[in-house]
Amino acid sequence: KDLTRRQIDQEFDCLPTAAEYGCFDPDDITAISTGRWQESGERGHTYIVFADLGRVRDQCAIVVYDLTENTFCYNMVLPRGTKHKEAARILRQHQDLFNGAATGADCTAGATGGHSKPDETIKLYRDAVIGLHPVYWSYQKEEAIQSFCVNVEQHAMLIAPQCTLLRDQMGTYEAKKKGDRTEYNGIGPDDVMTAALGAWLGKKRGWTPTNGRATADIAQTL
């Protein structure tokens, strides 16, 4: 039978960035992977730092987006089991490293897998991070993903080639119809991809640091 380019990549060439129902074309991921890797902020640049919070089932992932160069310039994951207090300290450390970046976090289900009240965990991050932008994903997450996908397709953003965690998860991020709605998930871990979506949301909503300190924001519900 006739196979699509993505199926050929996946089945015969064993490319990791070739999910059958993938949101992103592997060629587009390659084309935009020309940004600069940065481990700290540069003078005159503004940034968004975003974390997908996790501890038990998922790792905590942190992504940095350089608004000045329109580039995802840094990504990392903390070891599975890292306590929230330590993760909050590291998130604040990255806020400071990147010029007092506007900083957000995926606080869906209280970052506990739904086993605790949100404020029990999120308070640790609010106390540690200046002006934390909390994000609670819901069915409207699709809007953020579609915007992200369009900009990747148009090569309107860049990714540092060293951001292998993000690039690999983009390659296995799928969209599948379920009834009258579409579900978006990674074939494997998608924590870094979720953090990137959060940073992209921050860009769309105009999150900016003020005088080296992240501006406070009301809870963002998606």
N, C-alpha and C positions, 0 to 999 in steps of 0.2 A: 504494500500500500504506500501511498505518498505520505511522507513525513514532513513536519514543519522543521524549520531551521533549529528551533529550540529543542525539539525532540531528538534531532540528530546530535546536537551538542550534548544532550543529557545522556542518551542511550549509547552512542558510539564513541564520542570524544571524551566522555566522562568529565565534562566541565562542571565545576561546582556552581557556577552562575547560570544555571539553565533549568530552573524549575518549570515543570510542564505548564502550570497555570501562573507563571511568574508575572509580577507587576512590571518588571524592568527587563529590557533587552540587554543581553550581555555586551553587545557592541556599544550601547549607550553608556553602560557602567565604565567600560574601558576608556571611552572618549573623554569622559569628564574627570578621569582619575589623573589629573595633571596639576592639582593644587599643591600648596606648600604645607608640609608637616610642621607644626609648631608645638613646643612643650611649655611655652609661656607666652604672655602677651607682648606684642611689639608696640613701641611708642606710636601713639596716634591711632591705633586700631581699637575698634570696639567689638565685643564678643557676646555670645550667648552660651552659657553652660547649662546643660540639661542632663538630668539623671533619671533613669528608669530604676526605681527602687525595688530591691529584692533582697532576700536573705536565705530562705530555706529552699524553696523550689527553684528560684531563679537567682542569678547573680545580680549585683548592682552594676549597671553600666553607665558610664559618663561619656558624653559627646560634647565637643566644643565647635561652635560655628563662628567663623570670622566674618562679621558683617561687612568689614571694609573690603575684603577680597572675595566675598561671596563664596566661601570655601569651608567645608567640613575639614578642619585642620588637625583634629585630635580625637582619639577614642581610647577607652580602656574599660576593663571589667575588674571588679574586686573579687577576691576569692570567695567562693560559695561559703556561706556561714558567717561572713563578716557582720559584726553586730551593727545595728543601726546607729548607735552613738559614734562609732568609728567611721562609718560611711558618711555621716553628717559632717564630721570633722574634715574628711578628705574632700567632700563636695565644697565646703567653705574654703579649703586650701586652694582648690582650682578656681573658685571665684576670685580670690586674691591674686593668684598667678596670672590670670587673664584680665588684668586691669579693672578689677571690680565689676566683672561681667554681670549683666542681668542673668539671673539663675533661676531655673525652674526644675520641677520634679513631677513625675507621674505618681500621683497620690491615690490612684484608684484603689478602692478596697482597703485604704489605709496602709498600703504597701505591706500588708500582712497576709495576703491571700484570702482576705475576708474573715479572719479569725479574731480580729481586735477592732475596737472602735478607731476610726481614722485618726482622731486627735491624739491617741495614745502614742502612736509612732511619729506622726507628722510634726508634733510639737518639738521633737528632737531636732528636726531639720529647720523648723521655723526659728528656733533658738540659736542655731549655729549659723544659718545663712542670712545675709542681709537682704531683706525684701524678697523673700522666696515667692516665686510664682507657682502656686500649686495647680496642677492640671488633673482633672478627673475625666477620663475618656468615657464616652458613651456611644450611641449609634452614630453620632455626627463625626466620629473619627474618620469616616469615609471621605468627608470633605477635605480634611488635611492630607490624607493619603493621595487623593486625586490631584491636588495641587502639587504635591511633591513629585508625583509621577510625571506630570506635564512638564515640570521644570527640568527633570532628568532627560526626558525625551527631547526637549528643545536645547539641551546642553546649556541651561541658564544658571547652573551652579557647578561648583567644582568639589572634588574630594581629593585629599592627599593620598597618593598611592600607598603610603604607609598605614592608612586606615583600613587594614585588611579585615578587621572584625566587621566593620560597617559594610564594606564592599561584598564580603561573603554572604552576609545576612540579606543584603539587597538581592543577591542572586537566588536566594531560596525563599523569598517572600512571595506569597501566593494570594490571589483573589479568587474565591469560589462562590458561586451563587448558592444561596440557601433560602429557598422560597422566594420571597419578594425582596430579599436583601442580599448584600454581598459581605462575606466574611473575609477578613485579612489576617493572615497568620504566617509565620515562618514554618518551613518544614521541620527545622530544628529550632535552636534558640533564636529569639528575635528581640532580645533586650536592647542591643545596640541600635537596631533599626527603630525601635520604639523611642529611644532617646533622641535619635535624629529627627523623628517626626515631631517630637516635642520642641526641639530647637527650631525647626522650621515653622511651627506654629508661633513661636515667640517672634520670629522675624516678621511673619504676616501681621501679627498684632502690635508690632512696633515696640517691643520691649527694648529699652535702652538704659545703660547705666547713667547715673547723674552724679557728677563730681566724684567719680571713682567709687560710688556706692550704687548698688542696684536699686532701682525704684520699686517701691512697694506696689502690690497689685492685689486686687480682689481675687478670690478663687475663680479659676477659669474652668467652666464646665463644657465638655465637648460631647 
